[in-house]
Amino acid sequence: MSGKLKEKVTVQPQIEPCRHFWVIEVADGPLSGGSCKYCGAKKEFYNAFPEFNPLRKGANPFNLPKLTEVEAEEKEEDSKSLVPG
């Protein structure tokens, strides 16, 4: 024996976080369950965006944002083509 000891070093590989591939159940109510195809993680998903939901309490479809008024320039050619004759 040569008297030298060799030490075995084990390096654990870094585990990268899963890049989820969500498989979502068919919509039945406000939420649908989903699970990751790769790691099996589970999560619930909204079937509609809650901030844009017109059925939420206090929503009024007549409260639309005000649009700025724009004047259109009328061309002579366009107005002549609309007149029959």
Backbone as JSON Lines, residues from 0, in Angstrom:
{"i":0,"aa":"M","n":[0.83,-1.18,0.0],"ca":[0.0,0.0,0.0],"c":[0.87,1.24,0.0]}
{"i":1,"aa":"S","n":[0.36,2.24,-0.74],"ca":[1.15,3.46,-0.87],"c":[0.91,4.4,0.29]}
{"i":2,"aa":"G","n":[-0.15,4.23,1.03],"ca":[-0.41,5.08,2.17],"c":[-1.24,6.31,1.83]}
{"i":3,"aa":"K","n":[-1.6,6.51,0.58],"ca":[-2.42,7.67,0.22],"c":[-3.89,7.26,0.27]}
{"i":4,"aa":"L","n":[-4.68,8.12,0.84],"ca":[-6.12,7.89,0.86],"c":[-6.8,8.8,-0.15]}
{"i":5,"aa":"K","n":[-7.69,8.23,-0.89],"ca":[-8.46,9.03,-1.83],"c":[-9.84,9.23,-1.21]}
{"i":6,"aa":"E","n":[-10.24,10.48,-1.2],"ca":[-11.53,10.81,-0.62],"c":[-12.55,11.0,-1.75]}
{"i":7,"aa":"K","n":[-13.67,10.33,-1.63],"ca":[-14.7,10.44,-2.64],"c":[-15.64,11.59,-2.26]}
{"i":8,"aa":"V","n":[-15.74,12.55,-3.14],"ca":[-16.6,13.71,-2.9],"c":[-17.86,13.53,-3.74]}
{"i":9,"aa":"T","n":[-18.98,13.62,-3.06],"ca":[-20.25,13.51,-3.79],"c":[-20.87,14.9,-3.9]}
{"i":10,"aa":"V","n":[-21.17,15.25,-5.1],"ca":[-21.8,16.55,-5.36],"c":[-23.23,16.28,-5.78]}
{"i":11,"aa":"Q","n":[-24.15,16.87,-5.02],"ca":[-25.55,16.69,-5.38],"c":[-25.91,17.68,-6.47]}
{"i":12,"aa":"P","n":[-26.53,17.19,-7.53],"ca":[-26.93,18.11,-8.61],"c":[-28.02,19.06,-8.13]}
{"i":13,"aa":"Q","n":[-27.96,20.3,-8.62],"ca":[-28.97,21.27,-8.25],"c":[-30.26,20.92,-8.97]}
{"i":14,"aa":"I","n":[-31.33,20.91,-8.21],"ca":[-32.62,20.58,-8.79],"c":[-33.25,21.87,-9.29]}
{"i":15,"aa":"E","n":[-33.53,21.91,-10.59],"ca":[-34.16,23.09,-11.16],"c":[-35.65,23.03,-10.86]}
{"i":16,"aa":"P","n":[-36.26,24.2,-10.66],"ca":[-37.71,24.19,-10.41],"c":[-38.46,23.72,-11.65]}
{"i":17,"aa":"C","n":[-39.57,23.08,-11.41],"ca":[-40.37,22.54,-12.51],"c":[-40.95,23.67,-13.34]}
{"i":18,"aa":"R","n":[-40.88,23.51,-14.64],"ca":[-41.58,24.43,-15.55],"c":[-42.9,23.76,-15.86]}
{"i":19,"aa":"H","n":[-43.9,24.15,-15.08],"ca":[-45.18,23.45,-15.08],"c":[-45.86,23.44,-16.44]}
{"i":20,"aa":"F","n":[-46.47,22.33,-16.74],"ca":[-47.34,22.17,-17.89],"c":[-48.69,21.82,-17.29]}
{"i":21,"aa":"W","n":[-49.57,22.83,-17.15],"ca":[-50.81,22.65,-16.44],"c":[-51.86,21.96,-17.29]}
{"i":22,"aa":"V","n":[-52.46,20.92,-16.74],"ca":[-53.6,20.24,-17.34],"c":[-54.8,20.65,-16.5]}
{"i":23,"aa":"I","n":[-55.7,21.46,-17.1],"ca":[-56.8,22.07,-16.34],"c":[-58.1,21.35,-16.68]}
{"i":24,"aa":"E","n":[-58.89,21.11,-15.63],"ca":[-60.18,20.44,-15.8],"c":[-61.14,21.31,-16.59]}
{"i":25,"aa":"V","n":[-62.2,20.72,-17.09],"ca":[-63.23,21.43,-17.82],"c":[-63.92,22.41,-16.87]}
{"i":26,"aa":"A","n":[-64.26,23.6,-17.37],"ca":[-64.89,24.64,-16.56],"c":[-66.25,24.18,-16.05]}
{"i":27,"aa":"D","n":[-66.41,24.25,-14.72],"ca":[-67.68,23.92,-14.08],"c":[-67.76,24.76,-12.82]}
{"i":28,"aa":"G","n":[-68.17,26.0,-12.96],"ca":[-68.22,26.92,-11.82],"c":[-67.13,27.97,-11.97]}
{"i":29,"aa":"P","n":[-66.9,28.75,-10.91],"ca":[-65.94,29.84,-11.01],"c":[-64.47,29.39,-11.02]}
{"i":30,"aa":"L","n":[-64.17,28.22,-10.49],"ca":[-62.8,27.72,-10.43],"c":[-62.71,26.33,-11.07]}
{"i":31,"aa":"S","n":[-61.54,26.04,-11.62],"ca":[-61.24,24.7,-12.14],"c":[-59.91,24.24,-11.57]}
{"i":32,"aa":"G","n":[-59.86,22.99,-11.2],"ca":[-58.62,22.43,-10.69],"c":[-57.68,22.06,-11.81]}
{"i":33,"aa":"G","n":[-56.38,22.08,-11.51],"ca":[-55.4,21.7,-12.5],"c":[-54.23,21.02,-11.83]}
{"i":34,"aa":"S","n":[-53.53,20.2,-12.59],"ca":[-52.33,19.54,-12.05],"c":[-51.23,19.58,-13.1]}
{"i":35,"aa":"C","n":[-49.99,19.63,-12.63],"ca":[-48.84,19.69,-13.53],"c":[-48.6,18.3,-14.13]}
{"i":36,"aa":"K","n":[-48.4,18.28,-15.42],"ca":[-48.16,17.03,-16.14],"c":[-46.85,16.38,-15.7]}
{"i":37,"aa":"Y","n":[-45.87,17.19,-15.27],"ca":[-44.54,16.68,-14.95],"c":[-44.36,16.35,-13.47]}
{"i":38,"aa":"C","n":[-44.69,17.3,-12.58],"ca":[-44.38,17.09,-11.16],"c":[-45.6,16.76,-10.32]}
{"i":39,"aa":"G","n":[-46.81,16.9,-10.87],"ca":[-48.02,16.55,-10.13],"c":[-48.52,17.64,-9.19]}
{"i":40,"aa":"A","n":[-47.93,18.83,-9.23],"ca":[-48.39,19.93,-8.38],"c":[-49.83,20.26,-8.73]}
{"i":41,"aa":"K","n":[-50.59,20.7,-7.73],"ca":[-52.0,21.01,-7.95],"c":[-52.24,22.49,-7.7]}
{"i":42,"aa":"K","n":[-53.19,23.06,-8.48],"ca":[-53.49,24.48,-8.36],"c":[-54.91,24.71,-8.88]}
{"i":43,"aa":"E","n":[-55.57,25.77,-8.36],"ca":[-56.89,26.13,-8.86],"c":[-56.77,27.34,-9.77]}
{"i":44,"aa":"F","n":[-57.56,27.35,-10.84],"ca":[-57.53,28.42,-11.82],"c":[-58.91,29.05,-11.94]}
{"i":45,"aa":"Y","n":[-58.93,30.38,-12.1],"ca":[-60.2,31.08,-12.32],"c":[-60.67,30.81,-13.75]}
{"i":46,"aa":"N","n":[-61.97,30.65,-13.92],"ca":[-62.53,30.45,-15.25],"c":[-62.87,31.78,-15.91]}
{"i":47,"aa":"A","n":[-62.77,32.88,-15.18],"ca":[-62.97,34.22,-15.73],"c":[-62.08,35.16,-14.93]}
{"i":48,"aa":"F","n":[-61.74,36.28,-15.51],"ca":[-60.93,37.26,-14.81],"c":[-61.82,37.98,-13.8]}
{"i":49,"aa":"P","n":[-61.54,37.89,-12.51],"ca":[-62.44,38.47,-11.52],"c":[-62.54,40.01,-11.61]}
{"i":50,"aa":"E","n":[-61.49,40.68,-12.04],"ca":[-61.55,42.14,-12.11],"c":[-62.38,42.63,-13.3]}
{"i":51,"aa":"F","n":[-62.64,41.78,-14.29],"ca":[-63.41,42.17,-15.46],"c":[-64.78,41.48,-15.48]}
{"i":52,"aa":"N","n":[-65.13,40.8,-14.44],"ca":[-66.36,40.03,-14.42],"c":[-67.57,40.96,-14.35]}
{"i":53,"aa":"P","n":[-68.4,40.99,-15.38],"ca":[-69.56,41.89,-15.37],"c":[-70.65,41.44,-14.4]}
{"i":54,"aa":"L","n":[-70.58,40.22,-13.89],"ca":[-71.59,39.73,-12.97],"c":[-71.26,39.99,-11.51]}
{"i":55,"aa":"R","n":[-70.11,40.61,-11.26],"ca":[-69.73,40.84,-9.86],"c":[-70.63,41.9,-9.23]}
{"i":56,"aa":"K","n":[-70.7,41.9,-7.93],"ca":[-71.55,42.81,-7.19],"c":[-71.15,44.26,-7.46]}
{"i":57,"aa":"G","n":[-72.12,45.08,-7.78],"ca":[-71.86,46.5,-8.01],"c":[-71.43,46.82,-9.43]}
{"i":58,"aa":"A","n":[-71.39,45.86,-10.31],"ca":[-70.98,46.13,-11.69],"c":[-72.13,46.8,-12.43]}
{"i":59,"aa":"N","n":[-71.82,47.81,-13.21],"ca":[-72.83,48.51,-13.98],"c":[-72.32,48.66,-15.4]}
{"i":60,"aa":"P","n":[-72.96,48.06,-16.38],"ca":[-72.46,48.15,-17.75],"c":[-72.55,49.55,-18.34]}
{"i":61,"aa":"F","n":[-73.3,50.45,-17.69],"ca":[-73.43,51.81,-18.21],"c":[-72.32,52.72,-17.71]}
{"i":62,"aa":"N","n":[-71.48,52.24,-16.82],"ca":[-70.34,53.02,-16.33],"c":[-69.11,52.71,-17.19]}
{"i":63,"aa":"L","n":[-69.12,53.2,-18.4],"ca":[-68.0,52.98,-19.31],"c":[-67.04,54.16,-19.2]}
{"i":64,"aa":"P","n":[-65.76,53.96,-19.51],"ca":[-64.81,55.07,-19.45],"c":[-65.17,56.12,-20.51]}
{"i":65,"aa":"K","n":[-64.92,57.39,-20.18],"ca":[-65.2,58.48,-21.13],"c":[-64.14,58.48,-22.22]}
{"i":66,"aa":"L","n":[-64.61,58.59,-23.45],"ca":[-63.7,58.65,-24.59],"c":[-63.56,60.1,-25.03]}
{"i":67,"aa":"T","n":[-62.39,60.44,-25.49],"ca":[-62.18,61.8,-25.97],"c":[-62.87,61.97,-27.31]}
{"i":68,"aa":"E","n":[-63.42,63.16,-27.52],"ca":[-64.12,63.42,-28.77],"c":[-63.11,63.81,-29.84]}
{"i":69,"aa":"V","n":[-63.3,63.27,-31.02],"ca":[-62.41,63.53,-32.13],"c":[-63.25,64.0,-33.31]}
{"i":70,"aa":"E","n":[-62.82,65.09,-33.91],"ca":[-63.54,65.59,-35.09],"c":[-62.92,64.96,-36.33]}
{"i":71,"aa":"A","n":[-63.77,64.46,-37.2],"ca":[-63.3,63.84,-38.43],"c":[-63.29,64.88,-39.54]}
{"i":72,"aa":"E","n":[-62.25,64.85,-40.34],"ca":[-62.17,65.76,-41.48],"c":[-62.92,65.12,-42.64]}
{"i":73,"aa":"E","n":[-63.81,65.88,-43.24],"ca":[-64.6,65.36,-44.35],"c":[-63.96,65.79,-45.65]}
{"i":74,"aa":"K","n":[-63.7,64.85,-46.51],"ca":[-63.11,65.14,-47.82],"c":[-64.24,65.37,-48.82]}
{"i":75,"aa":"E","n":[-64.0,66.24,-49.79],"ca":[-65.01,66.54,-50.8],"c":[-65.33,65.31,-51.63]}
{"i":76,"aa":"E","n":[-64.34,64.51,-51.95],"ca":[-64.53,63.31,-52.77],"c":[-65.47,62.33,-52.08]}
{"i":77,"aa":"D","n":[-65.29,62.16,-50.77],"ca":[-66.12,61.22,-50.03],"c":[-67.57,61.65,-49.98]}
{"i":78,"aa":"S","n":[-67.82,62.94,-49.77],"ca":[-69.19,63.41,-49.68],"c":[-69.9,63.35,-51.01]}
{"i":79,"aa":"K","n":[-69.19,63.51,-52.12],"ca":[-69.79,63.44,-53.45],"c":[-70.19,62.0,-53.78]}
{"i":80,"aa":"S","n":[-69.4,61.03,-53.33],"ca":[-69.69,59.65,-53.68],"c":[-70.92,59.13,-52.94]}
{"i":81,"aa":"L","n":[-71.31,59.77,-51.83],"ca":[-72.46,59.33,-51.07],"c":[-73.77,59.89,-51.61]}
{"i":82,"aa":"V","n":[-73.69,60.96,-52.41],"ca":[-74.89,61.6,-52.95],"c":[-75.3,60.85,-54.22]}
{"i":83,"aa":"P","n":[-76.55,60.38,-54.26],"ca":[-77.0,59.65,-55.47],"c":[-77.19,60.62,-56.64]}
{"i":84,"aa":"G","n":[-76.87,60.16,-57.76],"ca":[-77.19,61.02,-58.87],"c":[-76.29,60.91,-59.97]}
